[in-house]
Amino acid sequence: MDGDVDSITGTKADKKAEKLARKQAKKRAKRFDPEDDGRVIANMNVDGMPWHNPLSEAAAPENAEQNREKLGELGRKQTLFLILGVVGAALAVAAVFVVIYLLFILFCNYVWFK
């Protein structure tokens, strides 16, 4: 037998590569540690689904109050930016409707009624 070949699994280099890959996988598994802060981002407790629980802890009103307290209040600057963003979005949508309406009037005057 050759010194570089293992009779069962192949070369010694393959064994070393497998060992290194397992070691790196364990290291990655240890590094990933997600933290659960208890907030509900999207409640999946939907009527009609097999897992629906009407007495769910996440849907309880006392937990909703706790979640609101965790988020805190918006500051003056954040509130201003929130209002300006909402008003800006509404004005953008209104402008699109006005432009479409004006284009329709122009179409009627110069193409349809001519």
Contact map, one row per residue, 1 for C-alpha under 8 A:
111010000000000000000000000000000000000000000000000000000000000000000000000000000000000000000000000000000000000000
111110000000000000000000000000000000000000000000000000000000000000000000000000000000000000000000000000000000000000
111111000000000000000000000000000000000000000000000000000000000000000000000000000000000000000000000000000000000000
011111000011000000000000000000000000000000000000000000000000000000000000000000000000000000000000000000000000000000
111111100111000000000000000000000000000000000000000000000000000000000000000000000000000000000000000000000000000000
001111111111000000000000000000000000000000000000000000000000000000000000000000000000000000000000000000000000000000
000011111100000000000000000000000000000000000000000000000000000000000000000000000000000000000000000000000000000000
000001111100000000000000000000000000000000000000000000000000000000000000000000000000000000000000000000000000000000
000001111110001000000000000000000000000000000000000000000000000000000000000000000000000000000000000000000000000000
000011111111011000000000000000000000000000000000000000000000000000000000000000000000000000000000000000000000000000
000111001111111000000000000000000000000000000000000000000000000000000000000000000000000000000000000000000000000000
000111000111111100000000000000000000000000000000000000000000000000000000000000000000000000000000000000000000000000
000000000011111110000000000000000000000000000000000000000000000000000000000000000000000000000000000000000000000000
000000000111111111000000000000000000000000000000000000000000000000000000000000000000000000000000000000000000000000
000000001111111111100000000000000000000000000000000000000000000000000000000000000000000000000000000000000000000000
000000000001111111110000000000000000000000000000000000000000000000000000000000000000000000000000000000000000000000
000000000000111111111000000000000000000000000000000000000000000000000000000000000000000000000000000000000000000000
000000000000011111111100000000000000000000000000000000000000000000000000000000000000000000000000000000000000000000
000000000000001111111110000000000000000000000000000000000000000000000000000000000000000000000000000000000000000000
000000000000000111111111000000000000000000000000000000000000000000000000000000000000000000000000000000000000000000
000000000000000011111111100000000000000000000000000000000000000000000000000000000000000000000000000000000000000000
000000000000000001111111110000000000000000000000000000000000000000000000000000000000000000000000000000000000000000
000000000000000000111111111000000000000000000000000000000000000000000000000000000000000000000000000000000000000000
000000000000000000011111111100000000000000000000000000000000000000000000000000000000000000000000000000000000000000
000000000000000000001111111110000000000000000000000000000000000000000000000000000000000000000000000000000000000000
000000000000000000000111111111000000000000000000000000000000000000000000000000000000000000000000000000000000000000
000000000000000000000011111111100000000000000000000000000000000000000000000000000000000000000000000000000000000000
000000000000000000000001111111110000000000000000000000000000000000000000000000000000000000000000000000000000000000
000000000000000000000000111111110000000000000000000000000000000000000000000000000000000000000000000000000000000000
000000000000000000000000011111111000000000000000000000000000000000000000000000000000000000000000000000000000000000
000000000000000000000000001111111000000000000000000000000000000000000000000000000000000000000000000000000000000000
000000000000000000000000000111111100000000000000000000000000000000000000000000000000000000000000000000000000000000
000000000000000000000000000001111110000000000000000000000000000000000000000000000000000000000000000000000000000000
000000000000000000000000000000011111000000000000000000000000000000000000000000000000000000000000000000000000000000
000000000000000000000000000000001111100000000000000000000000000000000000000000000000000000000000000000000000000000
000000000000000000000000000000000111111000000000000000000000000000000000000000000000000000000000000000000000000000
000000000000000000000000000000000011111000000000000000000000000000000000000000000000000000000000000000000000000000
000000000000000000000000000000000001111100000000000000000000000000000000000000000000000000000000000000000000000000
000000000000000000000000000000000001111110000000000000000000000000100000000000000000000000000000000000000000000000
000000000000000000000000000000000000011111100000000000000100000000000000000000000000000000000000000000000000000000
000000000000000000000000000000000000001111100000000000000000000000000000000000000000000000000000000000000000000000
000000000000000000000000000000000000000111110000000000000000000000000000000000000000000000000000000000000000000000
000000000000000000000000000000000000000111111100000000000110000000000000000000000000000000000000000000000000000000
000000000000000000000000000000000000000001111100000000000000000000000000000000000000000000000000000000000000000000
000000000000000000000000000000000000000000111110101111010000000000000000000000000000000000000000000000000000000000
000000000000000000000000000000000000000000111111100100000000000000000000000000000000000000000000000000000000000000
000000000000000000000000000000000000000000001111100100000000000000000000000000000000000000000000000000000000000000
000000000000000000000000000000000000000000000111110100000000000000000000000000000000000000000000000000000000000000
000000000000000000000000000000000000000000001111111100000000000000000000000000000000000000000000000000000000000000
000000000000000000000000000000000000000000000001111100000000000000000000000000000000000000000000000000000000000000
000000000000000000000000000000000000000000001000111110000000000000000000000000000000000000000000000000000000000000
000000000000000000000000000000000000000000001111111111000000000000000000000000000000000000000000000000000000000000
000000000000000000000000000000000000000000001000001111110000000000000000000000000000000000000000000000000000000000
000000000000000000000000000000000000000000001000000111110000000000000000000000000000000000000000000000000000000000
000000000000000000000000000000000000000000000000000011111011000000000000000000000000000000000000000000000000000000
000000000000000000000000000000000000000000001000000011111111000000000000000000000000000000000000000000000000000000
000000000000000000000000000000000000000000000000000000111111001000000000000000000000000000000000000000000000000000
000000000000000000000000000000000000000100100000000000011111001100000000000000000000000000000000000000000000000000
000000000000000000000000000000000000000000100000000000111111101100000000000000000000000000000000000000000000000000
000000000000000000000000000000000000000000000000000000111111111100000000000000000000000000000000000000000000000000
000000000000000000000000000000000000000000000000000000000011111110000000000000000000000000000000000000000000000000
000000000000000000000000000000000000000000000000000000000001111111000000000000000000000000000000000000000000000000
000000000000000000000000000000000000000000000000000000001111111111100000000000000000000000000000000000000000000000
000000000000000000000000000000000000000000000000000000000111111111110000000000000000000000000000000000000000000000
000000000000000000000000000000000000000000000000000000000000111111111000000000000000000000000000000000000000000000
000000000000000000000000000000000000000000000000000000000000011111111100000000000000000000000000000000000000000000
000000000000000000000000000000000000001000000000000000000000001111111110000000000000000000000000000000000000000000
000000000000000000000000000000000000000000000000000000000000000111111111000000000000000000000000000000000000000000
000000000000000000000000000000000000000000000000000000000000000011111111000000000000000000000000000000000000000000
000000000000000000000000000000000000000000000000000000000000000001111111000000000000000000000000000000000000000000
000000000000000000000000000000000000000000000000000000000000000000111111100000000000000000000000000000000000000000
000000000000000000000000000000000000000000000000000000000000000000011111110000000000000000000000000000000000000000
000000000000000000000000000000000000000000000000000000000000000000000011111000000000000000000000000000000000000000
000000000000000000000000000000000000000000000000000000000000000000000001111101100000000000000000000000000000000000
000000000000000000000000000000000000000000000000000000000000000000000000111111100000000000000000000000000000000000
000000000000000000000000000000000000000000000000000000000000000000000000011111110000000000000000000000000000000000
000000000000000000000000000000000000000000000000000000000000000000000000001111111000000000000000000000000000000000
000000000000000000000000000000000000000000000000000000000000000000000000011111111100000000000000000000000000000000
000000000000000000000000000000000000000000000000000000000000000000000000011111111110000000000000000000000000000000
000000000000000000000000000000000000000000000000000000000000000000000000000111111111000000000000000000000000000000
000000000000000000000000000000000000000000000000000000000000000000000000000011111111100000000000000000000000000000
000000000000000000000000000000000000000000000000000000000000000000000000000001111111110000000000000000000000000000
000000000000000000000000000000000000000000000000000000000000000000000000000000111111111000000000000000000000000000
000000000000000000000000000000000000000000000000000000000000000000000000000000011111111100000000000000000000000000
000000000000000000000000000000000000000000000000000000000000000000000000000000001111111110000000000000000000000000
000000000000000000000000000000000000000000000000000000000000000000000000000000000111111111000000000000000000000000
000000000000000000000000000000000000000000000000000000000000000000000000000000000011111111100000000000000000000000
000000000000000000000000000000000000000000000000000000000000000000000000000000000001111111110000000000000000000000
000000000000000000000000000000000000000000000000000000000000000000000000000000000000111111111000000000000000000000
000000000000000000000000000000000000000000000000000000000000000000000000000000000000011111111100000000000000000000
000000000000000000000000000000000000000000000000000000000000000000000000000000000000001111111110000000000000000000
000000000000000000000000000000000000000000000000000000000000000000000000000000000000000111111111000000000000000000
000000000000000000000000000000000000000000000000000000000000000000000000000000000000000011111111100000000000000000
000000000000000000000000000000000000000000000000000000000000000000000000000000000000000001111111110000000000000000
000000000000000000000000000000000000000000000000000000000000000000000000000000000000000000111111111000000000000000
000000000000000000000000000000000000000000000000000000000000000000000000000000000000000000011111111100000000000000
000000000000000000000000000000000000000000000000000000000000000000000000000000000000000000001111111110000000000000
000000000000000000000000000000000000000000000000000000000000000000000000000000000000000000000111111111000000000000
000000000000000000000000000000000000000000000000000000000000000000000000000000000000000000000011111111100000000000
000000000000000000000000000000000000000000000000000000000000000000000000000000000000000000000001111111110000000000
000000000000000000000000000000000000000000000000000000000000000000000000000000000000000000000000111111111000000000
000000000000000000000000000000000000000000000000000000000000000000000000000000000000000000000000011111111100000000
000000000000000000000000000000000000000000000000000000000000000000000000000000000000000000000000001111111110000000
000000000000000000000000000000000000000000000000000000000000000000000000000000000000000000000000000111111111000000
000000000000000000000000000000000000000000000000000000000000000000000000000000000000000000000000000011111111100000
000000000000000000000000000000000000000000000000000000000000000000000000000000000000000000000000000001111111111000
000000000000000000000000000000000000000000000000000000000000000000000000000000000000000000000000000000111111111100
000000000000000000000000000000000000000000000000000000000000000000000000000000000000000000000000000000011111111110
000000000000000000000000000000000000000000000000000000000000000000000000000000000000000000000000000000001111111111
000000000000000000000000000000000000000000000000000000000000000000000000000000000000000000000000000000000111111111
000000000000000000000000000000000000000000000000000000000000000000000000000000000000000000000000000000000111111111
000000000000000000000000000000000000000000000000000000000000000000000000000000000000000000000000000000000011111111
000000000000000000000000000000000000000000000000000000000000000000000000000000000000000000000000000000000001111111
000000000000000000000000000000000000000000000000000000000000000000000000000000000000000000000000000000000000111111
